[in-house]
Amino acid sequence: MEIARILVDGDPHLSSKNRGNHRDYPKESLEYFRFVTEIGRQYGCTYNVNLGDFTFGRFHTIEYRQQVDEALKERQNQFTNGFYMIRGNHDIATYGKTEYEYYLERGAFKKPENISIGRTNISMVNFGEYNTQEPLITEDKYNILLTHGFYKFKNSELPPYGEAVILDDFSKWYGLNYIISGHIHHEHAFSGMINSEDKVAKRECYVHYLPCSARPDYEGDNTPSKGAVDIIRIFDDAEPIITRIEIDLLKMEESFDIEAINKAKEHEARVSVDVSDIVQELNNYTREVGDPILQIETMDNIKDSIKQRAINLLKLGNEE
């Protein structure tokens, strides 16, 4: 018999400031956050675990904070058995209290914990705490870990997202059946074998990276066109069923200011050509004695910003 449904979603990355060449990032990111709550309502989920990176820094307007307050309250009301949020790398800061810490103190969501429901163990691990947080892994149950970070197997074919924790010999997680993670913003799915501490035994583990639906940055052809969440259906007498729910994202031209992006690319191309022209002009000088920096500074019909870039390149070359 089914006894629980848990909705798992990736990085919200809320922000009251526009970013990433979006037309209106604050509005769009908050709409996706609310849409995930609606998915939970549609599918009858009463648990939610968000995978972290709640915001990009602190909010800068009261109006936006009020909207976030309302959106968090909507989630609390929907996920009455538990609304958890894992701490991501953007939820940690040296400048002071983060929005994640502010809302956690006010009880807007629960901090990560390990829970056992029916035949399933659910472990939650914060960013960077994979060595210190103990997962709940038992032989008699299906073991799922929800986290934020970059994990892969030695033979996993993934883009260079940074330094990864290699799962093959990470025996602390031996016995896990399934890992769902946030952090890298793109969706990936793969599996591999985790070795036991003595390397005598190994267990297969499936990994699913959930994307960031808000798409904080425009990445050209690599910009995701679909979002996704996972729903974990838990039973008292059987292994859980994990279902991927796809989310249709806004079309690129609706979400991003493509015209401004193209203009910026054209400007960058012109700057590159202008600097090349300066270098070529220097090569055409026949004087054997002279200060090349002075020569650049006295060139006609060239913008000062372009001259300065050429001077910087020249100085960099001399240092090498």
C-alpha positions in Angstrom: 0.0 0.0 0.0 1.2 3.5 -0.8 1.8 5.5 2.3 3.6 8.7 1.3 4.6 10.9 -1.7 7.7 13.0 -1.6 8.3 15.8 -4.2 12.0 16.6 -4.7 13.0 19.8 -6.6 16.3 21.4 -7.6 17.9 24.8 -7.0 15.4 27.7 -6.8 18.0 30.5 -7.0 15.5 33.2 -6.1 16.7 36.8 -6.5 15.2 40.2 -6.3 17.7 41.5 -8.9 17.7 40.8 -12.6 20.6 38.6 -13.9 21.8 36.4 -16.7 20.3 38.5 -19.5 16.8 37.6 -18.3 13.9 39.9 -19.1 12.6 39.6 -15.5 14.5 37.1 -13.5 12.9 37.9 -10.1 9.4 37.3 -11.4 10.4 34.2 -13.4 12.4 32.4 -10.6 9.5 33.0 -8.2 6.9 31.7 -10.7 8.9 28.4 -11.1 9.1 28.1 -7.3 5.4 28.4 -7.0 4.8 26.1 -9.9 6.7 23.3 -8.1 4.3 23.7 -5.2 1.4 23.4 -7.7 2.9 20.1 -9.0 2.9 18.8 -5.5 -0.7 19.7 -5.2 -1.6 18.0 -8.5 0.1 14.8 -7.5 -1.0 14.7 -3.9 2.5 15.0 -2.4 2.6 15.8 1.4 6.4 15.9 1.7 8.8 18.2 -0.1 12.6 18.2 -0.1 14.3 21.1 -1.9 17.9 20.5 -2.9 19.3 23.8 -1.9 20.7 27.1 -3.3 17.6 28.9 -2.1 18.7 32.4 -3.3 21.4 34.4 -5.0 22.4 36.6 -2.1 20.1 38.7 0.0 16.8 40.2 -1.2 16.8 44.0 -1.9 13.2 44.9 -1.9 10.4 44.5 0.7 7.9 43.8 -2.1 9.9 40.8 -3.3 10.4 39.5 0.2 6.6 39.7 0.8 6.1 37.5 -2.3 8.7 35.0 -1.1 7.0 34.9 2.3 3.7 34.1 0.6 5.3 31.4 -1.7 7.0 29.7 1.3 3.7 29.7 3.2 2.0 28.1 0.2 4.6 25.3 0.4 4.1 24.8 4.1 0.4 24.5 3.6 0.7 21.9 0.8 3.5 19.7 2.3 1.9 19.2 5.7 4.1 16.2 6.6 7.3 18.0 6.0 8.8 20.8 3.9 12.6 20.4 4.0 15.4 22.4 2.4 19.0 21.2 2.1 21.7 23.9 2.4 23.5 24.6 -0.9 26.8 26.4 -1.5 24.9 29.7 -2.1 23.2 29.3 1.2 26.6 29.9 3.0 28.3 33.3 3.1 31.0 35.2 5.0 29.2 38.5 4.9 26.6 37.5 7.5 23.3 35.7 7.7 21.9 34.3 4.4 18.3 34.2 3.3 18.4 30.4 3.9 19.4 31.0 7.5 17.0 33.8 8.0 14.0 31.7 6.9 15.2 28.5 8.6 15.2 30.4 12.0 11.7 31.5 11.4 10.4 28.0 10.7 9.6 28.5 7.0 11.1 25.1 6.3 12.8 22.3 8.1 16.5 21.6 8.1 17.8 18.3 6.6 17.3 15.2 8.6 17.1 11.4 8.0 13.7 9.9 7.9 12.4 6.3 7.5 9.0 5.7 6.0 7.7 2.2 5.2 10.3 0.3 3.2 12.3 3.4 2.4 15.1 5.4 4.1 15.6 9.0 3.1 18.9 10.8 4.0 19.5 14.5 3.5 23.0 15.9 3.2 24.0 19.5 3.0 26.6 20.9 0.6 30.1 20.0 1.6 29.0 17.8 4.6 29.2 14.4 2.8 32.0 13.4 5.2 30.3 14.5 8.4 26.6 13.8 8.0 25.7 10.2 8.5 23.3 8.7 5.9 20.6 6.3 7.0 21.5 3.0 5.2 20.0 -0.4 6.2 20.0 -3.7 4.5 16.2 -4.2 4.9 15.2 -1.0 3.1 15.6 1.0 -0.1 18.1 3.7 0.6 17.8 7.2 -1.0 20.0 10.2 -0.5 19.1 13.8 -1.3 21.9 16.3 -1.5 23.6 19.3 -3.1 27.0 18.9 -4.7 29.0 17.3 -7.5 29.2 13.5 -7.3 30.1 11.1 -10.1 31.7 7.7 -10.9 35.1 7.4 -12.5 33.6 6.5 -15.8 30.7 9.0 -15.7 30.7 11.1 -18.9 29.9 14.6 -17.6 31.0 18.1 -18.5 33.7 19.7 -16.4 31.5 21.1 -13.6 34.4 21.3 -11.2 36.0 19.0 -8.7 33.8 16.0 -8.0 33.5 13.5 -5.1 34.2 10.1 -6.8 31.6 7.6 -5.7 33.3 4.4 -6.6 35.4 4.2 -3.4 33.2 6.4 -1.2 32.4 3.5 1.0 30.5 5.7 3.5 27.7 5.7 1.0 27.9 2.0 0.2 24.4 0.5 0.2 22.7 3.6 -1.3 20.3 2.7 -4.1 19.6 6.2 -5.4 21.0 9.7 -5.2 19.1 12.8 -6.2 21.2 16.0 -6.2 21.2 19.7 -7.1 24.0 22.1 -7.7 25.0 21.8 -11.4 21.8 23.3 -12.9 21.7 20.7 -15.7 19.9 17.4 -15.7 21.9 14.2 -15.9 21.2 10.6 -15.0 23.7 7.7 -14.7 24.6 4.8 -12.5 27.7 3.1 -11.2 29.0 0.8 -8.5 29.9 1.9 -4.9 32.5 -0.3 -3.2 32.3 -1.5 0.4 35.0 -0.4 2.8 36.9 -3.7 2.3 36.3 -3.5 -1.5 35.0 -7.1 -1.3 31.4 -6.1 -2.2 29.9 -3.4 -4.4 26.4 -2.1 -5.0 24.8 -0.3 -7.9 23.6 3.2 -7.3 21.6 5.4 -9.6 22.2 9.2 -9.7 19.8 11.9 -10.9 20.8 15.5 -11.1 17.8 17.8 -11.1 18.1 21.0 -13.2 17.5 24.6 -12.1 14.3 25.7 -13.8 15.1 29.4 -13.4 18.1 29.0 -15.7 20.2 31.8 -14.0 22.4 32.3 -17.1 22.0 32.1 -20.8 24.3 29.4 -22.2 23.4 29.6 -25.9 22.5 26.2 -27.3 23.4 24.6 -24.0 20.6 26.5 -22.2 18.1 23.9 -20.8 14.7 23.9 -22.5 13.1 21.6 -19.9 12.9 21.5 -16.2 12.2 18.4 -14.0 11.3 17.3 -10.5 11.1 13.8 -9.0 8.3 12.3 -7.1 9.0 9.4 -4.7 6.1 7.1 -4.0 6.7 5.2 -0.8 5.0 1.9 0.1 4.8 -0.1 3.3 5.3 -3.5 1.6 7.5 -2.7 -1.5 10.3 -0.6 -2.9 9.6 3.0 -3.8 8.7 4.2 -7.3 10.6 7.3 -8.4 8.9 9.2 -11.2 10.4 12.1 -13.2 8.0 14.9 -13.9 9.0 17.2 -16.8 8.4 20.9 -16.7 8.0 23.1 -19.8 10.1 26.2 -19.5 9.5 29.5 -21.1 10.8 29.8 -24.7 14.3 31.4 -24.9 13.1 34.6 -26.4 10.4 35.0 -23.7 12.9 34.4 -20.9 16.0 36.0 -22.2 16.7 39.3 -24.0 18.2 37.7 -27.0 18.7 41.0 -28.9 20.8 42.4 -26.0 22.8 39.2 -25.9 23.6 39.4 -29.6 24.5 43.1 -29.4 27.0 42.3 -26.6 28.5 39.5 -28.7 28.9 41.9 -31.7 30.5 44.5 -29.4 33.0 41.9 -28.1 33.8 40.9 -31.6 34.5 44.6 -32.6 36.7 45.0 -29.6 38.7 42.0 -30.6 39.1 43.3 -34.1 40.1 46.8 -32.9 42.8 45.3 -30.6 44.1 43.2 -33.5 44.3 46.3 -35.7 46.4 48.1 -33.1 48.8 45.2 -32.9 49.0 45.1 -36.7 49.6 48.8 -36.9 52.5 48.4 -34.3 54.0 45.7 -36.5 54.0 48.1 -39.4 56.1 50.7 -37.6 59.6 50.9 -39.1 61.2 52.9 -36.3 63.9 51.0 -34.4 63.7 53.1 -31.3 60.5 54.2 -29.5 58.2 53.5 -26.7 55.4 51.1 -28.0 53.0 52.2 -25.2 53.5 55.9 -26.3 52.9 54.8 -29.9 49.6 53.2 -28.8 48.6 56.3 -26.8 49.2 58.6 -29.8 47.3 56.6 -32.4 44.4 58.5 -34.0 40.8 57.3 -34.5 41.0 54.7 -31.8 38.9 54.8 -28.6 40.7 55.2 -25.3 39.1 52.0 -24.0 40.6 50.0 -26.9 44.0 51.6 -26.5 44.0 50.7 -22.8 43.2 47.1 -23.6 46.0 46.9 -26.1 48.4 48.4 -23.5 47.3 45.9 -20.9 48.0 43.0 -23.4 51.4 44.5 -24.3 52.3 44.7 -20.6 51.1 41.2 -20.0 53.3 39.9 -22.9 56.4 41.7 -21.5 55.9 40.1 -18.1 55.9 36.7 -19.6 
